[in-house]
Amino acid sequence: MVNIAAAIVRRGKAYLPVSAQTDMGVYVDYEPVFTANLTVDELTAAFEQVVAEGHPRIPHPTQEEWRRWKSPVLAAAGVQSWKQMAQGGASYSIEWGGDKVTLYISHPKDPHRWRDAPVETRVFPRDTPLRTIVETILEDVRSRPELWAGDNEIG
């Protein structure tokens, strides 16, 4: 079972990296990065793929490796930086812990970086179906036209 999974939504697509865990317990974006259209079925299937991959264990990067490291999400989305990704993008992180599942929704007020604000946190019972959480994500996406091209339908 995974502890965390995330989707970055930008320009009508969702990018979902596998989260590897270093031998020091730090989670980092890892390949593969799954992409999905913004429909309940596609996004749920992509999250299921991330969950099936689990958290591969990797060696903890050295300081030099951290300086050179670039998230595979950036390459998948065709952007050069997180600042560029945050412009017109949003982050949705799911954390499974204890008897609950928490969905963190990035703060829409800062166009240059994401923040998880308490008013944009949703808590679900542990046994909530992934599809229900995805429906909550898409409800938020629908309310933010900057996340999708006007001609793309969000299902």
Backbone hydrogen bonds in HBPLUS format (Angstrom, degrees):
<---DONOR---> <-ACCEPTOR-->    atom                        ^
c    i                          cat <-CA-CA->   ^        H-A-AA   ^      H-
h    n   atom  resd res      DA  || num        DHA   H-A  angle D-A-AA Bond
n    s   type  num  typ     dist DA aas  dist angle  dist       angle   num
A0096-TRP N   A0003-ASN O   2.81 MM  93  5.06 157.8  1.86 139.6 147.3     1
A0005-ALA N   A0094-ILE O   2.95 MM  89  5.24 143.0  2.09 146.4 152.7     2
A0094-ILE N   A0005-ALA O   2.70 MM  89  5.24 174.8  1.70 170.5 172.1     3
A0007-ALA N   A0092-TYR O   2.81 MM  85  5.22 154.1  1.88 149.5 158.5     4
A0092-TYR N   A0007-ALA O   2.84 MM  85  5.22 157.6  1.89 159.2 165.9     5
A0008-ILE N   A0015-TYR O   2.87 MM   7  5.09 160.4  1.91 140.9 147.0     6
A0015-TYR N   A0008-ILE O   2.80 MM   7  5.09 153.6  1.87 141.7 150.7     7
A0009-VAL N   A0090-ALA O   2.81 MM  81  5.26 161.7  1.84 157.4 162.3     8
A0090-ALA N   A0009-VAL O   2.87 MM  81  5.26 141.2  2.02 144.1 155.1     9
A0010-ARG N   A0013-LYS O   2.94 MM   3  5.57 157.9  1.99 157.8 165.0    10
A0013-LYS N   A0010-ARG O   3.16 MM   3  5.57 156.9  2.22 114.5 121.4    11
A0012-GLY N   A0147-LEU O   2.79 MM 135  6.05 167.8  1.81 143.3 139.0    12
A0014-ALA N   A0036-ALA O   2.86 MM  22  5.14 155.6  1.92 153.9 159.6    13
A0036-ALA N   A0014-ALA O   2.95 MM  22  5.14 145.0  2.07 141.7 147.8    14
A0016-LEU N   A0034-PHE O   2.70 MM  18  4.96 169.7  1.71 157.9 160.7    15
A0034-PHE N   A0016-LEU O   2.81 MM  18  4.96 157.1  1.86 144.4 136.6    16
A0018-VAL N   A0032-PRO O   3.16 MM  14  6.07 136.5  2.35 153.4 164.1    17
A0030-TYR N   A0018-VAL O   2.76 MM  12  5.14 138.1  1.93 165.4 165.9    18
A0020-ALA N   A0028-VAL O   2.86 MM   8  5.36 143.0  1.99 171.6 163.8    19
A0028-VAL N   A0020-ALA O   2.88 MM   8  5.36 153.9  1.95 146.0 154.1    20
A0021-GLN N   A0056-PRO O   2.83 MM  35  6.13 160.2  1.87 154.7 161.3    21
A0058-ILE N   A0021-GLN O   3.05 MM  37  6.17 154.1  2.12 136.0 140.4    22
A0022-THR N   A0026-VAL O   2.75 MM   4  5.22 165.7  1.77 151.6 154.2    23
A0025-GLY N   A0022-THR O   2.83 MM   3  5.18 163.3  1.86 118.9 121.2    24
A0023-ASP N   A0058-ILE O   2.99 MM  35  6.24 121.2  2.34 157.0 169.7    25
A0039-THR N   A0037-ASN O   2.92 MM   2  5.73 137.9  2.10 102.0  90.7    26
A0155-GLY N   A0038-LEU O   2.92 MM 117  6.36 138.5  2.10 136.6 147.8    27
A0043-LEU N   A0039-THR O   2.94 MM   4  5.93 168.8  1.96 156.3 160.1    28
A0044-THR N   A0040-VAL O   2.94 MM   4  5.85 157.3  1.99 144.7 151.9    29
A0045-ALA N   A0041-ASP O   2.99 MM   4  6.09 160.8  2.03 145.7 151.3    30
A0046-ALA N   A0042-GLU O   2.95 MM   4  6.18 152.7  2.03 145.7 153.1    31
A0047-PHE N   A0043-LEU O   2.96 MM   4  6.22 161.7  2.00 150.2 154.6    32
A0048-GLU N   A0044-THR O   2.89 MM   4  6.15 153.9  1.96 149.1 157.1    33
A0049-GLN N   A0045-ALA O   3.00 MM   4  6.29 144.2  2.13 141.6 150.9    34
A0050-VAL N   A0046-ALA O   3.04 MM   4  6.41 155.1  2.11 148.7 155.0    35
A0051-VAL N   A0047-PHE O   2.90 MM   4  6.19 163.7  1.93 154.6 158.7    36
A0052-ALA N   A0048-GLU O   2.91 MM   4  6.10 154.9  1.98 143.5 150.5    37
A0053-GLU N   A0049-GLN O   3.05 MM   4  6.31 143.1  2.19 143.9 153.2    38
A0053-GLU N   A0050-VAL O   3.16 MM   3  5.20 125.2  2.48  95.8 109.5    39
A0054-GLY N   A0051-VAL O   3.12 MM   3  5.28 134.7  2.34  99.8 111.9    40
A0066-TRP N   A0062-THR O   2.90 MM   4  6.21 153.4  1.97 152.9 160.3    41
A0067-ARG N   A0063-GLN O   3.07 MM   4  6.35 154.7  2.14 146.4 152.4    42
A0068-ARG N   A0064-GLU O   3.20 MM   4  6.50 147.2  2.31 144.8 152.9    43
A0069-TRP N   A0065-GLU O   2.87 MM   4  5.83 127.3  2.16 142.0 156.4    44
A0069-TRP N   A0066-TRP O   3.28 MM   3  5.01 136.0  2.48  92.0 104.0    45
A0074-LEU N   A0071-SER O   3.18 MM   3  5.73 138.4  2.36 112.2 120.1    46
A0076-ALA N   A0072-PRO O   3.04 MM   4  6.25 160.8  2.08 145.6 151.3    47
A0077-ALA N   A0073-VAL O   2.95 MM   4  6.14 148.4  2.06 148.5 156.2    48
A0078-GLY N   A0074-LEU O   2.95 MM   4  6.03 114.9  2.38 136.1 152.9    49
A0079-VAL N   A0074-LEU O   3.00 MM   5  5.23 164.9  2.02 150.5 150.8    50
A0078-GLY N   A0075-ALA O   3.09 MM   3  4.93 144.9  2.21  95.8 106.6    51
A0085-MET N   A0081-SER O   3.02 MM   4  6.31 153.5  2.09 140.2 148.2    52
A0086-ALA N   A0082-TRP O   2.79 MM   4  5.95 153.0  1.87 149.2 155.5    53
A0087-GLN N   A0084-GLN O   3.28 MM   3  5.36 136.8  2.48  96.6 107.9    54
A0089-GLY N   A0086-ALA O   3.23 MM   3  4.69 167.5  2.25 107.9 104.2    55
A0106-SER N   A0091-SER O   2.85 MM  15  5.08 153.5  1.92 161.5 162.7    56
A0093-SER N   A0104-TYR O   2.94 MM  11  5.05 160.8  1.97 144.6 150.2    57
A0104-TYR N   A0093-SER O   2.75 MM  11  5.05 165.6  1.77 153.4 158.4    58
A0095-GLU N   A0102-THR O   2.85 MM   7  5.18 155.7  1.91 150.2 158.1    59
A0102-THR N   A0095-GLU O   2.87 MM   7  5.18 165.6  1.89 151.1 154.1    60
A0097-GLY N   A0100-LYS O   3.05 MM   3  5.72 176.9  2.05 168.8 168.9    61
A0100-LYS N   A0097-GLY O   3.01 MM   3  5.72 166.4  2.03 140.7 144.6    62
A0126-ARG N   A0099-ASP O   3.12 MM  27  4.97 138.7  2.30 123.8 115.7    63
A0101-VAL N   A0124-PHE O   2.84 MM  23  5.05 157.6  1.89 143.3 146.6    64
A0124-PHE N   A0101-VAL O   2.76 MM  23  5.05 163.3  1.79 156.1 161.5    65
A0103-LEU N   A0122-ARG O   2.76 MM  19  5.04 168.7  1.77 157.3 161.3    66
A0122-ARG N   A0103-LEU O   2.90 MM  19  5.04 162.0  1.93 146.1 152.1    67
A0105-ILE N   A0120-GLU O   2.92 MM  15  5.30 155.6  1.98 170.2 176.1    68
A0107-HIS N   A0115-ARG O   2.66 MM   8  5.04 131.0  1.89 137.3 153.9    69
A0120-GLU N   A0117-ALA O   2.75 MM   3  5.28 154.9  1.81 119.6 128.4    70
A0128-THR N   A0125-PRO O   3.03 MM   3  5.56 156.6  2.08 127.4 127.0    71
A0132-THR N   A0129-PRO O   2.99 MM   3  5.45 130.6  2.24 109.8 121.4    72
A0133-ILE N   A0130-LEU O   3.05 MM   3  5.17 117.0  2.47  99.3 114.6    73
A0134-VAL N   A0130-LEU O   2.91 MM   4  6.24 158.8  1.95 156.6 163.2    74
A0135-GLU N   A0131-ARG O   2.90 MM   4  6.16 151.3  1.98 145.0 152.9    75
A0136-THR N   A0132-THR O   3.15 MM   4  6.45 146.1  2.27 139.3 147.6    76
A0136-THR N   A0133-ILE O   3.11 MM   3  5.08 119.7  2.49  93.5 108.2    77
A0137-ILE N   A0133-ILE O   2.98 MM   4  6.38 152.2  2.06 147.2 155.2    78
A0138-LEU N   A0134-VAL O   2.89 MM   4  6.19 167.1  1.91 159.0 161.1    79
A0139-GLU N   A0135-GLU O   2.94 MM   4  6.10 142.7  2.08 139.4 149.6    80
A0140-ASP N   A0136-THR O   3.18 MM   4  6.48 154.1  2.25 145.2 150.5    81
A0140-ASP N   A0137-ILE O   3.08 MM   3  5.27 118.0  2.48  99.5 113.8    82
A0141-VAL N   A0137-ILE O   2.92 MM   4  6.28 159.2  1.97 150.5 157.1    83
A0142-ARG N   A0138-LEU O   2.88 MM   4  6.01 161.3  1.92 147.7 151.7    84
A0143-SER N   A0140-ASP O   3.00 MM   3  5.22 132.5  2.24 101.6 114.8    85
A0144-ARG N   A0141-VAL O   2.94 MM   3  5.23 162.9  1.97 114.5 119.7    86
A0147-LEU N   A0144-ARG O   2.94 MM   3  5.91 170.8  1.95 134.0 136.7    87
A0148-TRP N   A0145-PRO O   3.27 MM   3  5.66 165.6  2.29 113.1 117.2    88
A0152-ASN N   A0149-ALA O   2.95 MM   3  5.55 167.3  1.97 124.8 128.9    89
